[in-house]
Amino acid sequence: MDLQASRDGELDTTFVTGFDEGNGTATFRFPAWAGPHDLRVGYRSATGQRQCDLRVNEQRASVMLARTGNAFA
């Protein structure tokens, strides 16, 4: 997997590429204060649906991400 700079210029972030094998992981650690927070995950899946498993502390969620073609969702 590789880190890449944002392509659209709107996001002040990077993104991870290379999840081609289906079992890749990415870990992000950052300081946060107590209380609820929004988590937004953008993705692109040109070839089909992908399962995404998220874990924040001990809370887990699993979702199916739809095919997006070459666009980011």
C-alpha positions in Angstrom: 0.0 0.0 0.0 1.1 3.6 -0.6 0.2 7.0 0.7 -0.8 9.5 -2.1 -1.6 13.2 -2.0 -5.2 14.3 -2.6 -6.0 14.5 -6.3 -8.9 17.0 -6.1 -7.2 19.7 -4.1 -10.2 20.1 -1.8 -9.0 17.8 1.0 -6.0 18.6 3.1 -5.3 14.9 3.6 -3.7 12.0 2.0 -5.2 8.7 1.0 -4.1 5.1 1.0 -3.9 3.0 -2.2 -3.1 -0.6 -3.0 -5.9 -2.5 -1.3 -5.8 -4.9 -4.2 -5.4 -8.1 -2.2 -8.6 -7.7 -0.2 -7.0 -8.1 3.2 -5.1 -4.8 3.6 -5.3 -2.6 6.6 -4.6 1.0 7.5 -4.2 2.4 11.0 -4.7 6.0 12.0 -3.9 7.4 15.4 -4.8 10.9 16.5 -5.6 12.7 19.7 -9.3 13.4 20.4 -11.2 14.7 23.4 -14.0 12.8 25.1 -17.5 12.9 23.5 -19.1 12.0 20.2 -17.2 12.7 16.9 -18.1 12.3 13.2 -15.9 9.9 11.2 -16.0 10.3 7.4 -14.4 7.7 5.2 -14.0 8.5 1.5 -13.2 5.8 -0.9 -13.0 4.8 -4.6 -13.8 1.3 -5.8 -13.5 1.0 -9.6 -14.1 -2.7 -9.8 -16.9 -3.6 -7.4 -18.2 -3.6 -3.9 -15.7 -3.7 -1.0 -16.2 -4.6 2.6 -14.9 -2.1 5.1 -14.4 -3.0 8.8 -13.9 0.0 11.1 -12.7 -0.1 14.7 -12.6 3.0 16.9 -11.3 2.1 20.3 -13.4 -1.0 21.1 -16.3 -0.1 18.9 -16.6 -2.1 15.6 -18.6 -1.6 12.5 -18.7 -3.4 9.1 -20.2 -1.9 6.0 -20.2 -2.7 2.3 -18.9 0.1 0.1 -20.6 0.4 -3.3 -18.7 0.4 -6.6 -18.0 4.0 -7.6 -16.1 3.7 -10.9 -13.3 6.2 -11.0 -15.1 8.8 -8.8 -14.5 9.2 -5.1 -17.5 8.8 -2.8 
